Amino acid sequence: MAKTVPTPDDPTVLLVDDNLMFLRVLSAVLEKGVPAFRTHGVTTGAAALAYLCDGVAGPASGTPDFILLDFHLPDLDAPDVVQKLRRSLSSANIPVLVLTQAHWAEDEAAALAAGATAFHAKPSSLAELRRLIVEFWQREVRPPLDVTSSEVACSLGSPTIPIHFRHWRWTAGGQ
């Protein structure tokens, strides 16, 4: 994986986890590589809500492209955070990936019912976690594009003028 530095054009992710060391390591892993992600980390559900819903996310940081949310936080569980996010116009459509150490069916059902986009157990390696995050971003936030060039003859009265355009076709899962 090539080392890169995130740019303002790179996707932004809000990381919400009560383990500060995990936030720092995950942030470093996401900021290096292809694609590079810009990250902002908070350690509580209240801090995530303040960042997104109360205007703490200023113009420099902007609204994140997606959120990685730990299921168990010291103040709120993921379903509570997601429900509040979905009620706010500024965060209602942001994709949310809920991560957890222990994958319980009841937790998954609660998170998805609250409006989370996806639910997944935290992988055991950082490389696997990065792969999971990149796949989520590609699937939910930025689907791959299949771009083809076409030439079309367009008649504007007389004569016929060839017009070149790019045809964008969204593909599911890069297929």
C-alpha positions as CSV (number, residue, x, y, z in Angstrom):
1,M,0.0,0.0,0.0
2,A,1.5,3.3,-1.0
3,K,1.8,6.0,1.6
4,T,-0.3,9.1,0.9
5,V,-1.3,12.2,2.8
6,P,-5.0,13.0,2.8
7,T,-6.1,16.0,0.8
8,P,-9.2,18.2,1.0
9,D,-10.7,16.1,-1.8
10,D,-10.3,12.8,0.1
11,P,-13.3,11.3,1.9
12,T,-13.8,12.3,5.5
13,V,-14.8,9.8,8.2
14,L,-16.0,10.6,11.8
15,L,-14.6,7.9,14.1
16,V,-16.5,7.4,17.3
17,D,-14.9,5.0,19.9
18,D,-14.2,5.3,23.6
19,N,-10.8,3.7,23.2
20,L,-8.5,6.7,22.5
21,M,-5.5,4.5,21.6
22,F,-7.7,2.6,19.0
23,L,-8.9,6.0,17.6
24,R,-5.3,7.2,17.1
25,V,-4.1,3.9,15.5
26,L,-7.2,3.7,13.3
27,S,-6.8,7.3,12.2
28,A,-3.2,6.7,11.3
29,V,-4.1,3.6,9.3
30,L,-6.9,5.4,7.4
31,E,-4.9,8.5,6.6
32,K,-2.1,6.4,4.9
33,G,-2.8,4.3,1.9
34,V,-5.0,4.4,-1.1
35,P,-7.6,5.7,-0.7
36,A,-6.5,8.1,2.0
37,F,-9.2,9.2,4.4
38,R,-9.4,12.4,6.4
39,T,-10.4,11.5,10.0
40,H,-11.9,13.2,13.0
41,G,-12.2,11.2,16.2
42,V,-14.4,11.6,19.3
43,T,-14.8,9.3,22.3
44,T,-18.5,9.7,23.2
45,G,-21.9,9.6,21.6
46,A,-22.6,13.2,22.9
47,A,-19.4,14.4,21.3
48,A,-20.4,12.9,18.0
49,L,-23.8,14.5,18.1
50,A,-22.3,17.9,19.0
51,Y,-19.9,17.6,16.2
52,L,-22.6,16.7,13.6
53,C,-25.8,18.3,14.9
54,D,-24.8,21.3,16.9
55,G,-22.5,22.9,14.3
56,V,-19.2,22.0,15.9
57,A,-18.1,20.6,12.5
58,G,-17.0,23.9,11.0
59,P,-16.3,24.8,7.4
60,A,-12.7,23.6,7.7
61,S,-13.7,20.1,8.7
62,G,-17.1,19.8,6.9
63,T,-19.7,17.1,7.2
64,P,-18.1,13.6,7.1
65,D,-18.8,11.3,4.2
66,F,-19.5,8.5,6.6
67,I,-19.3,7.6,10.3
68,L,-17.7,4.6,12.0
69,L,-19.5,4.2,15.3
70,D,-18.6,1.8,18.2
71,F,-21.7,0.1,19.5
72,H,-20.9,0.5,23.3
73,L,-19.9,4.0,24.3
74,P,-19.7,5.3,27.9
75,D,-22.7,7.6,27.5
76,L,-24.9,6.3,24.7
77,D,-25.1,3.0,22.8
78,A,-25.0,3.1,19.0
79,P,-28.8,2.8,18.4
80,D,-29.4,6.0,20.6
81,V,-26.7,7.9,18.7
82,V,-28.0,6.8,15.3
83,Q,-31.6,7.7,16.1
84,K,-30.6,11.2,17.1
85,L,-28.5,11.5,14.0
86,R,-31.4,10.5,11.8
87,R,-33.6,13.2,13.4
88,S,-31.2,16.0,12.4
89,L,-31.3,17.4,8.9
90,S,-27.6,17.9,8.9
91,S,-26.8,14.2,9.6
92,A,-29.9,12.3,8.5
93,N,-28.4,10.9,5.3
94,I,-24.8,10.2,6.4
95,P,-24.0,6.5,6.2
96,V,-23.2,4.9,9.5
97,L,-21.1,1.7,10.0
98,V,-21.6,0.3,13.5
99,L,-18.6,-1.7,14.8
100,T,-18.5,-3.9,17.9
101,Q,-16.2,-6.3,19.6
102,A,-19.0,-8.8,20.4
103,H,-21.4,-9.5,17.5
104,W,-24.8,-10.1,19.1
105,A,-27.8,-10.5,16.9
106,E,-29.9,-8.3,19.3
107,D,-27.3,-5.5,19.0
108,E,-27.3,-5.7,15.2
109,A,-31.1,-5.7,15.0
110,A,-31.2,-2.6,17.3
111,A,-28.6,-0.7,15.4
112,L,-30.2,-1.4,12.0
113,A,-33.7,-0.6,13.3
114,A,-32.4,2.7,14.5
115,G,-31.1,3.6,11.0
116,A,-27.5,2.4,10.9
117,T,-26.4,1.6,7.3
118,A,-24.4,-1.5,8.3
119,F,-23.3,-3.5,11.4
120,H,-20.1,-5.5,11.6
121,A,-17.8,-7.1,14.2
122,K,-14.4,-5.5,14.5
123,P,-11.9,-7.6,12.6
124,S,-8.9,-8.9,14.5
125,S,-6.3,-7.1,12.3
126,L,-6.0,-3.4,11.3
127,A,-5.4,-4.5,7.6
128,E,-8.7,-6.3,7.7
129,L,-10.5,-3.4,9.3
130,R,-9.1,-1.0,6.7
131,R,-10.3,-3.3,3.9
132,L,-13.8,-3.5,5.6
133,I,-13.9,0.3,5.8
134,V,-12.8,0.8,2.2
135,E,-15.4,-1.7,1.0
136,F,-18.1,0.1,3.0
137,W,-17.0,3.5,1.6
138,Q,-17.1,2.1,-2.0
139,R,-20.4,0.4,-1.6
140,E,-22.4,3.0,0.5
141,V,-20.7,6.3,-0.1
142,R,-18.9,6.3,-3.4
143,P,-19.9,3.5,-5.7
144,P,-17.3,2.7,-8.4
145,L,-17.9,4.3,-11.7
146,D,-17.7,2.6,-15.1
147,V,-16.9,5.4,-17.5
148,T,-17.1,4.9,-21.2
149,S,-16.7,7.4,-24.0
150,S,-19.2,7.5,-26.8
151,E,-19.6,9.4,-30.0
152,V,-23.0,10.4,-31.1
153,A,-24.1,12.2,-34.2
154,C,-26.5,15.0,-33.4
155,S,-28.4,16.9,-36.1
156,L,-28.7,20.6,-35.4
157,G,-30.6,21.3,-38.6
158,S,-27.8,20.9,-41.2
159,P,-25.1,19.7,-41.1
160,T,-24.8,16.7,-38.7
161,I,-22.3,17.5,-36.0
162,P,-20.5,14.7,-34.1
163,I,-20.6,15.4,-30.3
164,H,-18.3,13.6,-27.9
165,F,-19.6,13.0,-24.4
166,R,-18.7,10.9,-21.4
167,H,-21.3,8.3,-20.5
168,W,-21.5,7.6,-16.7
169,R,-22.9,4.3,-15.6
170,W,-23.2,3.4,-12.0
171,T,-22.3,-0.2,-11.3
172,A,-23.2,-2.3,-8.2
173,G,-20.2,-3.5,-6.4
174,G,-17.8,-2.6,-9.2
175,Q,-19.3,-5.2,-11.6
